[in-house]
Every structure is written in structure tokens, then in C-alpha cells.
Amino acid sequence: MFKGWKKYWLLILVFFLLFLVIFIFYADSRASRGMLTLAMLNVGQGDAIFIESPSGTQVLFDVGPPRKILGELSRVMPPFDRTIDAVVITNPDQDHIGGFMDILKVYKVGQVFEAGTFNDSRTYQNLKEKIKTENIGNFLAKRGMRMHLGGGAVIDILFPDRDVSDWTTNDGSVVAILSYGETSVMLTGDATSETEKIVLAGNSAGALDVDILKVGHHGSKTSTSENFIKTITPEYALISSDGGEKYGHPHQEVLDTLENFDVKILRTDLLGTIIVKSDGKGETFSFLK
């Protein structure tokens, strides 16, 4: 009889804990309404950025390498949320698209946006086939395109401004600005200094002035030119990398450039997943190791 009651109370405890978890996520979700959330996920040598607008629209900029994104994504999304409104693939390299199949095992994706560059890898070919078979809307990201996320948050595509189908994947990377009120974030994918020159030439300095820069190509010295930083004047720089285990990212030259302009550097290899929240007037930062 005692054993039976023990199991009964254990079952009650399990349901109570489940209710508590749901309540906490619900309360956090309610508290986040009216806030823009950006989370640079700690996926090692790769890119994966989760964005949630004040109205709840969710977008991923890249999905990282294989078997990396789901654990980190589950830490910033409610446990029973199984939809993502859009995925933007800034370039088709493995460290930006490898987690796409993992995403589709758990989440329903509404739309996919791409730069228009190509990769002949099996990973990319499988991705394209999966997008087709799942009837996911597939679009080219082009300069002048504005994605309205709701609640006043928008993403403006700055590049590509032309056909980049025969460009290298990095030179043809998507570049965009996420804006909400007085908060703005430059999203650069793996854009090179050559891409930066095109963006600078095609926009006024005022239009490119941002608060936060997602540093291009994991801090590679092929990106983040001095002229680019001088023009966009970010206060913070976010770097996604594994700390240089394979490619040496971020390179010291880039860190020096950012420090010379008094830009505060935040790195996933040192801080874990980096979460930025904005009420449209200012930003707060937190970290998940």
C-alpha cells in the first residue's frame, strides 16, 4: 500500500513540475511581448541566429553545422513551439546550412530565403530537395526587400543587389539590417571586405549606422574592414566561432580593428549563446553557457 501511494505522489510531483515548466515559459513569453529578441546560438564554428519579433514572429539567420542547433534553440524557444516562420540562408556552406535537416525533424518552416549562390555539396543538394518536397516557399533575398516581422520590427536586405549565382559563397553572402525602434543590428553572414565595399557604396552612412554588428565570417581577416567599422559605428560586435580550434577565428587583426574603434566584443566561444533583448529604446544582454 505504501509503495502504491509513493508512486501516486511521484506522479503528482511529475505533473506539478511539468506545469511549473510550462508556466515559467508562458510567463517569460508574456514578459517578452513588446520586446525584440536576438540570440546568437553557440553552435561552434558556424552561424545560427534566432530572432523573435515583439509580436512573436520567429526567423533564423542560418542554422549552423549538423547536430549543433537543436539543443541551443530549445533553450530560447518555448518547449511546445514547433514552428519557425522563416529561415534566411546567408550562404550555402556547411557551417551555415548543416543544421537544416535537424530543424525540419522538429519544426515546421514557413519560408526560406537564399542569396542565390551555389554549393555542389551533398548537404546543399539534399537541402534543396527537402525544401521542394516539403513545399516550403523558396525565395531570393534581394536588396530593397523588407521583411515585416510584426510589432514594428523589420529586416531590410542590403545585399545581394545583383545576380550572384557565379560568385563565391562568401562574396555573395546576404547582408541585412534588423531594426526595432532605436535598436539596429547589422547581419553580415560571411560577407567579405569586397562585399562590404559594395554595401558602403550603395547606401548612405546614416542608413548603415547600427548599434550591433554580427561580425562577418566568424571574425576572419577577410571581413570587417576598418572603413566598414568606421562607417557603421557599432557599439557591440557579436562573433560566432569555436575559438580558433580549426581556422583560427576570430583573427587578431579583426579584434584589433574592433578594439581600435572602442567596439565591445562578445564571443560565443567565451560566453556561450548570446541573447540580446530590446524594448526599442535600448538593449540588454544575457548569456547561456
JODABEL-V17872 format. One record per residue. N is the residue number from 0. RES is the residue in one letter. PHI is phi in degrees with one decimal (NA if undefined). Layout:
BEGIN
N_RES_PHI / N_RES_PHI
END
This chain:
BEGIN
0_M_NA / 1_F_-61.3 / 2_K_-63.7 / 3_G_-63.8 / 4_W_-65.0 / 5_K_-61.4 / 6_K_-65.6 / 7_Y_-62.6 / 8_W_-69.3 / 9_L_-64.2 / 10_L_-65.8 / 11_I_-61.1 / 12_L_-62.0 / 13_V_-62.2 / 14_F_-65.1 / 15_F_-64.0 / 16_L_-64.8 / 17_L_-63.3 / 18_F_-60.1 / 19_L_-63.2 / 20_V_-62.2 / 21_I_-62.3 / 22_F_-62.5 / 23_I_-63.4 / 24_F_-65.3 / 25_Y_-65.5 / 26_A_-63.1 / 27_D_-65.9 / 28_S_-64.4 / 29_R_-63.4 / 30_A_-66.9 / 31_S_-82.3 / 32_R_-62.8 / 33_G_90.0 / 34_M_-118.0 / 35_L_-94.0 / 36_T_-117.6 / 37_L_-127.2 / 38_A_-125.0 / 39_M_-83.2 / 40_L_-77.1 / 41_N_-81.6 / 42_V_-111.1 / 43_G_75.0 / 44_Q_-78.7 / 45_G_175.9 / 46_D_-125.1 / 47_A_-159.0 / 48_I_-122.7 / 49_F_-98.7 / 50_I_-125.6 / 51_E_-127.7 / 52_S_-77.6 / 53_P_-59.2 / 54_S_-94.1 / 55_G_103.4 / 56_T_-66.6 / 57_Q_-120.8 / 58_V_-132.7 / 59_L_-109.2 / 60_F_-99.1 / 61_D_70.5 / 62_V_-131.1 / 63_G_70.2 / 64_P_-76.4 / 65_P_-61.0 / 66_R_60.3 / 67_K_-121.9 / 68_I_-82.6 / 69_L_-61.7 / 70_G_-61.8 / 71_E_-71.6 / 72_L_-64.8 / 73_S_-65.6 / 74_R_-82.9 / 75_V_-118.8 / 76_M_-115.1 / 77_P_-57.5 / 78_P_-64.0 / 79_F_-106.1 / 80_D_-84.0 / 81_R_-125.4 / 82_T_-130.8 / 83_I_-127.6 / 84_D_-68.1 / 85_A_-155.9 / 86_V_-122.7 / 87_V_-104.3 / 88_I_-97.3 / 89_T_-70.8 / 90_N_-159.5 / 91_P_-88.8 / 92_D_-79.5 / 93_Q_-54.4 / 94_D_-77.2 / 95_H_-113.8 / 96_I_-121.5 / 97_G_-59.0 / 98_G_-88.1 / 99_F_-63.9 / 100_M_-64.4 / 101_D_-62.1 / 102_I_-59.1 / 103_L_-69.5 / 104_K_-71.9 / 105_V_-118.4 / 106_Y_-118.3 / 107_K_-93.8 / 108_V_-101.1 / 109_G_-79.1 / 110_Q_-144.4 / 111_V_-126.8 / 112_F_-118.1 / 113_E_-129.4 / 114_A_-77.7 / 115_G_107.6 / 116_T_-80.9 / 117_F_-128.3 / 118_N_-140.8 / 119_D_-88.3 / 120_S_-69.7 / 121_R_-62.4 / 122_T_-59.2 / 123_Y_-69.8 / 124_Q_-63.8 / 125_N_-65.2 / 126_L_-60.8 / 127_K_-62.2 / 128_E_-66.9 / 129_K_-67.0 / 130_I_-58.5 / 131_K_-68.8 / 132_T_-68.6 / 133_E_-86.8 / 134_N_55.3 / 135_I_-87.8 / 136_G_-60.0 / 137_N_-125.2 / 138_F_-132.3 / 139_L_-87.6 / 140_A_-82.2 / 141_K_-133.2 / 142_R_-53.8 / 143_G_96.9 / 144_M_-74.7 / 145_R_-120.4 / 146_M_-99.9 / 147_H_-86.2 / 148_L_-91.0 / 149_G_98.9 / 150_G_71.3 / 151_G_97.6 / 152_A_-88.0 / 153_V_-138.1 / 154_I_-120.0 / 155_D_-105.9 / 156_I_-81.6 / 157_L_-100.2 / 158_F_-156.3 / 159_P_-71.4 / 160_D_-112.1 / 161_R_-162.1 / 162_D_-71.6 / 163_V_-115.1 / 164_S_-61.3 / 165_D_-107.2 / 166_W_-86.9 / 167_T_-65.3 / 168_T_-62.5 / 169_N_-75.6 / 170_D_-61.0 / 171_G_-94.3 / 172_S_-62.8 / 173_V_-65.0 / 174_V_-124.3 / 175_A_-148.0 / 176_I_-122.0 / 177_L_-94.1 / 178_S_-129.5 / 179_Y_-152.3 / 180_G_60.5 / 181_E_-89.7 / 182_T_-99.0 / 183_S_-140.9 / 184_V_-130.6 / 185_M_-87.9 / 186_L_-108.5 / 187_T_-115.7 / 188_G_54.7 / 189_D_-109.5 / 190_A_-53.3 / 191_T_-91.0 / 192_S_-62.9 / 193_E_-67.9 / 194_T_-64.7 / 195_E_-58.1 / 196_K_-60.3 / 197_I_-65.1 / 198_V_-63.5 / 199_L_-64.1 / 200_A_-70.5 / 201_G_-95.7 / 202_N_-141.9 / 203_S_-72.1 / 204_A_-59.5 / 205_G_-63.6 / 206_A_-71.2 / 207_L_-102.7 / 208_D_-70.2 / 209_V_-129.3 / 210_D_-88.6 / 211_I_-131.1 / 212_L_-113.9 / 213_K_-84.3 / 214_V_-63.1 / 215_G_-68.1 / 216_H_53.0 / 217_H_61.8 / 218_G_90.7 / 219_S_-67.6 / 220_K_-70.5 / 221_T_-78.9 / 222_S_-128.0 / 223_T_60.2 / 224_S_-70.9 / 225_E_-61.1 / 226_N_-65.0 / 227_F_-64.7 / 228_I_-65.9 / 229_K_-61.3 / 230_T_-83.2 / 231_I_-85.8 / 232_T_46.5 / 233_P_-73.2 / 234_E_-90.5 / 235_Y_-127.2 / 236_A_-127.1 / 237_L_-104.1 / 238_I_-123.2 / 239_S_-104.2 / 240_S_-161.4 / 241_D_-97.8 / 242_G_84.9 / 243_G_89.2 / 244_E_-60.9 / 245_K_-118.3 / 246_Y_-107.5 / 247_G_78.7 / 248_H_-83.1 / 249_P_-80.2 / 250_H_-74.8 / 251_Q_-62.0 / 252_E_-58.6 / 253_V_-70.4 / 254_L_-60.1 / 255_D_-64.5 / 256_T_-60.0 / 257_L_-63.6 / 258_E_-68.0 / 259_N_-63.6 / 260_F_-102.2 / 261_D_58.8 / 262_V_-87.6 / 263_K_-77.4 / 264_I_-101.9 / 265_L_-122.5 / 266_R_-122.4 / 267_T_-67.0 / 268_D_-68.3 / 269_L_-102.8 / 270_L_-113.4 / 271_G_83.1 / 272_T_-62.1 / 273_I_-104.8 / 274_I_-111.6 / 275_V_-114.1 / 276_K_-120.7 / 277_S_-135.3 / 278_D_-96.8 / 279_G_92.2 / 280_K_-116.8 / 281_G_-166.9 / 282_E_-120.0 / 283_T_-124.7 / 284_F_-122.9 / 285_S_-143.8 / 286_F_-140.2 / 287_L_-120.8 / 288_K_-79.1
END
